[in-house]
Amino acid sequence: MSDAIEPQDSQPASELPAQPAPPINSRFLYVDVAALRAKQLRKGAQPRIADTERTHLPRKAERIAMEEVRQGLVYYDIPEPKRNGAEAAE
Protein backbone atom coordinates (compact mmCIF):
# COMPACT_ATOMS: atom_id res chain seq x y z
CA MET A 1 0.00 0.00 0.00
CA SER A 2 2.81 2.43 0.78
CA ASP A 3 4.01 2.51 -2.83
CA ALA A 4 0.57 3.43 -4.18
CA ILE A 5 0.02 6.78 -2.47
CA GLU A 6 2.60 9.04 -0.93
CA PRO A 7 1.43 11.89 1.29
CA GLN A 8 3.92 14.69 1.02
CA ASP A 9 5.18 15.99 4.38
CA SER A 10 7.65 18.54 3.06
CA GLN A 11 5.95 21.56 4.64
CA PRO A 12 6.07 22.24 8.37
CA ALA A 13 2.81 22.93 10.21
CA SER A 14 3.53 26.66 10.37
CA GLU A 15 3.88 26.94 6.57
CA LEU A 16 0.54 25.68 5.30
CA PRO A 17 -0.18 26.34 1.63
CA ALA A 18 -2.79 28.92 0.68
CA GLN A 19 -4.78 26.44 -1.41
CA PRO A 20 -6.14 23.19 0.05
CA ALA A 21 -5.52 19.86 -1.65
CA PRO A 22 -8.19 18.67 -4.08
CA PRO A 23 -11.09 16.93 -2.33
CA ILE A 24 -11.02 13.14 -2.12
CA ASN A 25 -14.19 11.58 -3.52
CA SER A 26 -13.21 7.95 -3.02
CA ARG A 27 -13.51 6.60 0.50
CA PHE A 28 -10.77 4.07 -0.26
CA LEU A 29 -8.34 6.81 -1.28
CA TYR A 30 -9.36 8.77 1.83
CA VAL A 31 -8.54 5.80 4.07
CA ASP A 32 -5.19 5.18 2.35
CA VAL A 33 -4.07 8.82 2.55
CA ALA A 34 -5.22 9.17 6.17
CA ALA A 35 -3.47 5.93 7.18
CA LEU A 36 -0.18 7.02 5.64
CA ARG A 37 -0.49 10.47 7.23
CA ALA A 38 -1.19 8.85 10.63
CA LYS A 39 1.99 6.83 10.18
CA GLN A 40 3.90 10.09 9.60
CA LEU A 41 2.34 11.62 12.73
CA ARG A 42 3.28 8.58 14.83
CA LYS A 43 6.86 8.92 13.59
CA GLY A 44 7.00 12.53 14.82
CA ALA A 45 5.57 14.77 12.06
CA GLN A 46 3.89 17.93 13.32
CA PRO A 47 0.09 18.13 12.95
CA ARG A 48 -1.11 20.65 10.37
CA ILE A 49 -4.30 21.51 12.22
CA ALA A 50 -4.30 24.86 14.03
CA ASP A 51 -3.66 24.76 17.80
CA THR A 52 -7.17 26.04 18.54
CA GLU A 53 -8.71 23.18 16.58
CA ARG A 54 -6.41 20.54 18.06
CA THR A 55 -7.83 21.00 21.56
CA HIS A 56 -11.22 19.68 20.39
CA LEU A 57 -9.81 16.63 18.61
CA PRO A 58 -8.83 13.32 20.14
CA ARG A 59 -5.10 12.87 20.55
CA LYS A 60 -4.92 9.73 18.40
CA ALA A 61 -2.80 10.12 15.30
CA GLU A 62 -5.44 8.41 13.18
CA ARG A 63 -8.15 10.92 14.11
CA ILE A 64 -5.85 13.89 13.57
CA ALA A 65 -4.85 12.48 10.17
CA MET A 66 -8.48 11.98 9.18
CA GLU A 67 -9.30 15.59 10.06
CA GLU A 68 -6.26 16.88 8.16
CA VAL A 69 -7.29 14.95 5.05
CA ARG A 70 -10.90 16.14 5.40
CA GLN A 71 -9.73 19.77 5.57
CA GLY A 72 -7.45 19.36 2.54
CA LEU A 73 -4.24 19.86 4.52
CA VAL A 74 -2.57 16.67 3.28
CA TYR A 75 -1.25 16.64 -0.26
CA TYR A 76 -1.03 13.29 -1.98
CA ASP A 77 0.33 11.91 -5.23
CA ILE A 78 -1.18 9.03 -7.16
CA PRO A 79 1.45 7.45 -9.42
CA GLU A 80 0.64 6.18 -12.89
CA PRO A 81 -0.44 2.52 -12.95
CA LYS A 82 2.29 0.03 -13.81
CA ARG A 83 2.08 -1.49 -17.26
CA ASN A 84 2.21 -5.22 -17.77
CA GLY A 85 4.64 -6.85 -20.23
CA ALA A 86 2.26 -6.89 -23.25
CA GLU A 87 1.46 -3.17 -23.04
CA ALA A 88 5.09 -2.17 -22.44
CA ALA A 89 6.22 -3.85 -25.69
CA GLU A 90 3.94 -1.66 -27.85
C-alpha positions as CSV (number, residue, x, y, z in Angstrom):
1,M,0.0,0.0,0.0
2,S,2.8,2.4,0.8
3,D,4.0,2.5,-2.8
4,A,0.6,3.4,-4.2
5,I,0.0,6.8,-2.5
6,E,2.6,9.0,-0.9
7,P,1.4,11.9,1.3
8,Q,3.9,14.7,1.0
9,D,5.2,16.0,4.4
10,S,7.7,18.5,3.1
11,Q,6.0,21.6,4.6
12,P,6.1,22.2,8.4
13,A,2.8,22.9,10.2
14,S,3.5,26.7,10.4
15,E,3.9,26.9,6.6
16,L,0.5,25.7,5.3
17,P,-0.2,26.3,1.6
18,A,-2.8,28.9,0.7
19,Q,-4.8,26.4,-1.4
20,P,-6.1,23.2,0.0
21,A,-5.5,19.9,-1.6
22,P,-8.2,18.7,-4.1
23,P,-11.1,16.9,-2.3
24,I,-11.0,13.1,-2.1
25,N,-14.2,11.6,-3.5
26,S,-13.2,8.0,-3.0
27,R,-13.5,6.6,0.5
28,F,-10.8,4.1,-0.3
29,L,-8.3,6.8,-1.3
30,Y,-9.4,8.8,1.8
31,V,-8.5,5.8,4.1
32,D,-5.2,5.2,2.3
33,V,-4.1,8.8,2.5
34,A,-5.2,9.2,6.2
35,A,-3.5,5.9,7.2
36,L,-0.2,7.0,5.6
37,R,-0.5,10.5,7.2
38,A,-1.2,8.9,10.6
39,K,2.0,6.8,10.2
40,Q,3.9,10.1,9.6
41,L,2.3,11.6,12.7
42,R,3.3,8.6,14.8
43,K,6.9,8.9,13.6
44,G,7.0,12.5,14.8
45,A,5.6,14.8,12.1
46,Q,3.9,17.9,13.3
47,P,0.1,18.1,13.0
48,R,-1.1,20.7,10.4
49,I,-4.3,21.5,12.2
50,A,-4.3,24.9,14.0
51,D,-3.7,24.8,17.8
52,T,-7.2,26.0,18.5
53,E,-8.7,23.2,16.6
54,R,-6.4,20.5,18.1
55,T,-7.8,21.0,21.6
56,H,-11.2,19.7,20.4
57,L,-9.8,16.6,18.6
58,P,-8.8,13.3,20.1
59,R,-5.1,12.9,20.6
60,K,-4.9,9.7,18.4
61,A,-2.8,10.1,15.3
62,E,-5.4,8.4,13.2
63,R,-8.2,10.9,14.1
64,I,-5.8,13.9,13.6
65,A,-4.9,12.5,10.2
66,M,-8.5,12.0,9.2
67,E,-9.3,15.6,10.1
68,E,-6.3,16.9,8.2
69,V,-7.3,14.9,5.0
70,R,-10.9,16.1,5.4
71,Q,-9.7,19.8,5.6
72,G,-7.4,19.4,2.5
73,L,-4.2,19.9,4.5
74,V,-2.6,16.7,3.3
75,Y,-1.2,16.6,-0.3
76,Y,-1.0,13.3,-2.0
77,D,0.3,11.9,-5.2
78,I,-1.2,9.0,-7.2
79,P,1.5,7.4,-9.4
80,E,0.6,6.2,-12.9
81,P,-0.4,2.5,-12.9
82,K,2.3,0.0,-13.8
83,R,2.1,-1.5,-17.3
84,N,2.2,-5.2,-17.8
85,G,4.6,-6.9,-20.2
86,A,2.3,-6.9,-23.2
87,E,1.5,-3.2,-23.0
88,A,5.1,-2.2,-22.4
89,A,6.2,-3.9,-25.7
90,E,3.9,-1.7,-27.8
